[in-house]
Amino acid sequence: MLDLLTGLYRTHADDLVAVIGQQRALLATGTITPQLDDVEAELTYLLLRHHRPEQVVEIGTFYGWSTTWILSALRDNGTGHLHSFDRVEHVRSTVPAELAGDRWTFHPGDLRDTVDRVPADTGYLFVDADHGRRFARWYLRHLFDRVPAGTPTSVHDVYHLPWARPFTEGAEVLRALRSRGTPWFTAARPAARATLRAIEAVRGELGITGARGTDRNPMIFFAMP
Protein backbone atom coordinates (compact mmCIF):
# COMPACT_ATOMS: atom_id res chain seq x y z
CA MET A 1 0.00 0.00 0.00
CA LEU A 2 2.80 2.41 0.86
CA ASP A 3 4.54 1.76 -2.45
CA LEU A 4 1.27 2.28 -4.30
CA LEU A 5 0.59 5.58 -2.55
CA THR A 6 4.05 7.04 -2.97
CA GLY A 7 3.82 6.12 -6.65
CA LEU A 8 0.46 7.87 -6.90
CA TYR A 9 1.96 11.03 -5.41
CA ARG A 10 4.45 11.09 -8.25
CA THR A 11 1.89 10.20 -10.93
CA HIS A 12 -0.62 12.86 -9.92
CA ALA A 13 1.70 15.48 -8.43
CA ASP A 14 0.70 18.34 -10.73
CA ASP A 15 -3.03 17.75 -10.29
CA LEU A 16 -2.62 17.35 -6.54
CA VAL A 17 -0.74 20.63 -6.23
CA ALA A 18 -3.55 22.35 -8.14
CA VAL A 19 -6.20 20.87 -5.83
CA ILE A 20 -4.23 21.91 -2.75
CA GLY A 21 -4.20 25.47 -4.08
CA GLN A 22 -7.94 25.27 -4.70
CA GLN A 23 -8.53 23.96 -1.18
CA ARG A 24 -6.39 26.69 0.39
CA ALA A 25 -8.46 29.30 -1.43
CA LEU A 26 -11.67 27.64 -0.26
CA LEU A 27 -10.40 27.56 3.31
CA ALA A 28 -9.52 31.25 3.10
CA THR A 29 -13.16 32.14 2.43
CA GLY A 30 -14.01 31.22 6.01
CA THR A 31 -17.11 29.29 4.93
CA ILE A 32 -15.76 25.82 5.60
CA THR A 33 -14.48 24.03 8.70
CA PRO A 34 -11.95 21.35 7.73
CA GLN A 35 -11.78 17.95 9.36
CA LEU A 36 -9.32 15.85 7.35
CA ASP A 37 -5.63 16.45 7.96
CA ASP A 38 -3.38 17.00 4.96
CA VAL A 39 -2.04 13.54 4.22
CA GLU A 40 -5.33 11.68 4.68
CA ALA A 41 -7.08 14.21 2.41
CA GLU A 42 -4.36 13.75 -0.20
CA LEU A 43 -4.47 9.96 0.10
CA THR A 44 -8.24 10.04 -0.39
CA TYR A 45 -7.80 12.12 -3.54
CA LEU A 46 -5.04 9.86 -4.87
CA LEU A 47 -6.93 6.61 -4.21
CA LEU A 48 -9.99 8.00 -5.97
CA ARG A 49 -7.84 8.96 -8.95
CA HIS A 50 -6.34 5.45 -8.96
CA HIS A 51 -9.54 3.41 -8.57
CA ARG A 52 -11.74 5.68 -10.73
CA PRO A 53 -15.02 4.62 -9.06
CA GLU A 54 -18.31 5.41 -10.76
CA GLN A 55 -20.22 5.60 -7.46
CA VAL A 56 -18.70 7.10 -4.29
CA VAL A 57 -20.48 7.19 -0.93
CA GLU A 58 -19.54 9.69 1.79
CA ILE A 59 -21.02 9.23 5.26
CA GLY A 60 -20.69 12.52 7.15
CA THR A 61 -20.03 15.85 5.48
CA PHE A 62 -20.13 18.57 8.19
CA TYR A 63 -19.07 21.69 6.23
CA GLY A 64 -17.79 19.84 3.17
CA TRP A 65 -14.01 19.68 3.43
CA SER A 66 -13.93 15.99 2.56
CA THR A 67 -16.76 16.50 0.08
CA THR A 68 -14.75 19.01 -1.92
CA TRP A 69 -11.67 16.77 -1.93
CA ILE A 70 -13.72 13.85 -3.22
CA LEU A 71 -15.49 15.94 -5.85
CA SER A 72 -12.13 17.29 -7.02
CA ALA A 73 -10.91 13.75 -7.65
CA LEU A 74 -14.06 12.86 -9.60
CA ARG A 75 -13.74 16.06 -11.64
CA ASP A 76 -10.11 15.30 -12.45
CA ASN A 77 -11.02 11.71 -13.35
CA GLY A 78 -13.70 13.00 -15.70
CA THR A 79 -16.13 10.42 -14.32
CA GLY A 80 -17.95 9.35 -11.16
CA HIS A 81 -20.78 10.51 -8.90
CA LEU A 82 -20.69 11.27 -5.18
CA HIS A 83 -23.56 10.41 -2.83
CA SER A 84 -23.16 12.26 0.49
CA PHE A 85 -25.22 11.43 3.58
CA ASP A 86 -25.59 13.60 6.70
CA ARG A 87 -28.17 14.85 9.18
CA VAL A 88 -26.77 18.41 9.04
CA GLU A 89 -27.01 20.33 5.79
CA HIS A 90 -24.24 22.95 6.05
CA VAL A 91 -22.62 21.38 3.01
CA ARG A 92 -25.43 22.55 0.74
CA SER A 93 -24.13 26.11 0.99
CA THR A 94 -20.38 25.49 1.20
CA VAL A 95 -19.60 23.25 -1.78
CA PRO A 96 -18.90 25.44 -4.84
CA ALA A 97 -21.54 24.95 -7.54
CA GLU A 98 -18.93 24.52 -10.26
CA LEU A 99 -17.33 21.69 -8.29
CA ALA A 100 -20.62 19.95 -7.47
CA GLY A 101 -21.84 20.18 -11.05
CA ASP A 102 -23.90 17.14 -11.94
CA ARG A 103 -21.54 14.81 -10.06
CA TRP A 104 -23.01 15.21 -6.56
CA THR A 105 -26.18 14.15 -4.73
CA PHE A 106 -26.73 15.09 -1.08
CA HIS A 107 -29.03 12.82 0.94
CA PRO A 108 -30.24 14.60 4.10
CA GLY A 109 -31.34 12.75 7.21
CA ASP A 110 -30.22 9.98 9.52
CA LEU A 111 -28.37 7.24 7.63
CA ARG A 112 -30.43 4.68 9.50
CA ASP A 113 -33.43 6.02 7.58
CA THR A 114 -31.69 6.58 4.23
CA VAL A 115 -29.30 3.62 3.96
CA ASP A 116 -31.41 2.12 1.18
CA ARG A 117 -30.21 5.01 -1.02
CA VAL A 118 -26.61 3.76 -0.88
CA PRO A 119 -25.85 2.50 -4.40
CA ALA A 120 -25.50 -1.26 -4.72
CA ASP A 121 -22.49 -0.68 -6.97
CA THR A 122 -20.61 1.61 -4.59
CA GLY A 123 -17.00 1.78 -5.73
CA TYR A 124 -15.50 3.78 -2.85
CA LEU A 125 -16.82 4.26 0.70
CA PHE A 126 -15.74 7.15 2.94
CA VAL A 127 -16.97 7.22 6.56
CA ASP A 128 -16.58 10.24 8.86
CA ALA A 129 -19.73 10.64 10.94
CA ASP A 130 -20.86 9.71 14.46
CA HIS A 131 -17.82 8.19 16.20
CA GLY A 132 -19.70 6.33 18.92
CA ARG A 133 -19.60 2.54 19.21
CA ARG A 134 -23.39 2.20 18.90
CA PHE A 135 -23.50 3.82 15.47
CA ALA A 136 -20.41 1.87 14.41
CA ARG A 137 -22.04 -1.40 15.37
CA TRP A 138 -25.10 -0.40 13.36
CA TYR A 139 -23.22 0.55 10.20
CA LEU A 140 -20.88 -2.43 10.34
CA ARG A 141 -23.97 -4.55 9.87
CA HIS A 142 -26.36 -2.43 7.84
CA LEU A 143 -24.03 -0.28 5.71
CA PHE A 144 -21.01 -2.51 5.19
CA ASP A 145 -23.21 -5.42 4.15
CA ARG A 146 -24.56 -3.28 1.28
CA VAL A 147 -21.11 -2.49 -0.12
CA PRO A 148 -19.44 -5.00 -2.49
CA ALA A 149 -16.47 -6.98 -1.17
CA GLY A 150 -13.17 -5.45 -2.24
CA THR A 151 -14.50 -1.88 -2.32
CA PRO A 152 -11.84 0.65 -1.21
CA THR A 153 -13.02 2.04 2.12
CA SER A 154 -11.79 4.59 4.65
CA VAL A 155 -12.89 5.39 8.20
CA HIS A 156 -11.81 8.59 9.94
CA ASP A 157 -10.88 9.26 13.58
CA VAL A 158 -9.52 5.83 14.45
CA TYR A 159 -5.91 6.45 15.53
CA HIS A 160 -5.73 9.57 17.68
CA LEU A 161 -3.45 7.46 19.90
CA PRO A 162 -1.17 4.53 19.03
CA TRP A 163 -4.29 2.42 19.55
CA ALA A 164 -8.01 3.01 19.03
CA ARG A 165 -9.66 4.34 22.17
CA PRO A 166 -11.86 1.73 23.88
CA PHE A 167 -15.64 1.97 23.44
CA THR A 168 -15.32 4.02 20.23
CA GLU A 169 -16.19 3.62 16.58
CA GLY A 170 -12.53 2.98 15.79
CA ALA A 171 -12.27 0.12 18.26
CA GLU A 172 -15.42 -1.48 16.83
CA VAL A 173 -14.22 -1.20 13.24
CA LEU A 174 -10.77 -2.60 14.02
CA ARG A 175 -12.34 -5.48 15.93
CA ALA A 176 -14.56 -6.30 12.96
CA LEU A 177 -11.63 -6.15 10.53
CA ARG A 178 -9.48 -8.39 12.72
CA SER A 179 -12.28 -10.93 13.03
CA ARG A 180 -12.42 -11.17 9.23
CA GLY A 181 -8.67 -11.19 8.71
CA THR A 182 -8.84 -7.88 6.82
CA PRO A 183 -5.66 -5.76 6.84
CA TRP A 184 -5.77 -1.97 6.97
CA PHE A 185 -3.40 0.89 6.28
CA THR A 186 -2.88 4.12 8.18
CA ALA A 187 -0.55 7.09 8.03
CA ALA A 188 -1.58 8.26 11.51
CA ARG A 189 1.30 9.94 13.30
CA PRO A 190 0.53 8.28 16.66
CA ALA A 191 0.26 4.78 15.18
CA ALA A 192 2.46 4.73 12.05
CA ARG A 193 5.27 7.26 12.36
CA ALA A 194 7.59 5.45 9.94
CA THR A 195 4.85 5.27 7.30
CA LEU A 196 4.08 8.95 7.67
CA ARG A 197 7.76 9.83 7.45
CA ALA A 198 8.04 7.89 4.18
CA ILE A 199 5.06 9.73 2.74
CA GLU A 200 6.35 13.09 3.97
CA ALA A 201 9.69 12.39 2.29
CA VAL A 202 7.96 11.99 -1.07
CA ARG A 203 5.81 15.06 -0.44
CA GLY A 204 8.95 17.04 0.35
CA GLU A 205 10.65 15.77 -2.80
CA LEU A 206 7.65 16.93 -4.85
CA GLY A 207 7.25 20.25 -3.02
CA ILE A 208 3.82 19.36 -1.62
CA THR A 209 3.14 21.24 1.60
CA GLY A 210 -0.56 20.55 2.17
CA ALA A 211 -3.67 22.67 2.40
CA ARG A 212 -3.92 22.94 6.18
CA GLY A 213 -0.51 22.24 7.68
CA THR A 214 -1.89 19.53 9.99
CA ASP A 215 -0.50 16.03 10.20
CA ARG A 216 -2.08 13.60 12.69
CA ASN A 217 -4.11 11.74 10.02
CA PRO A 218 -6.13 9.25 12.15
CA MET A 219 -7.89 7.66 9.15
CA ILE A 220 -7.60 3.98 8.19
CA PHE A 221 -7.89 2.58 4.65
CA PHE A 222 -8.84 -0.98 3.69
CA ALA A 223 -10.68 -3.09 1.12
CA MET A 224 -14.19 -4.07 2.18
CA PRO A 225 -14.15 -7.68 3.38
Buried (B, 14 or more C-beta within 10 A) or exposed (E): BBEEBBEBBEEBBEBBBEBBEBBBEBBEEEBBEBBBBBBBBBBBBBBBBBBBBBBBBBBBBBBBBBBBBBBBBBBBBEEBBBBBBBBEEBBBEBBBEEBBEEBBEBBBEEBEEBBEEBBEEBBBBBBBBBBEBEBBBBBBEBBBEBBEEEBBBBBBBBBBEEEBBEEBBBBBBBBBBEEEEBEBBBBBBBBBEEBBEBBBEBBEEBEBEBBBEBBBBBBBBBBBB
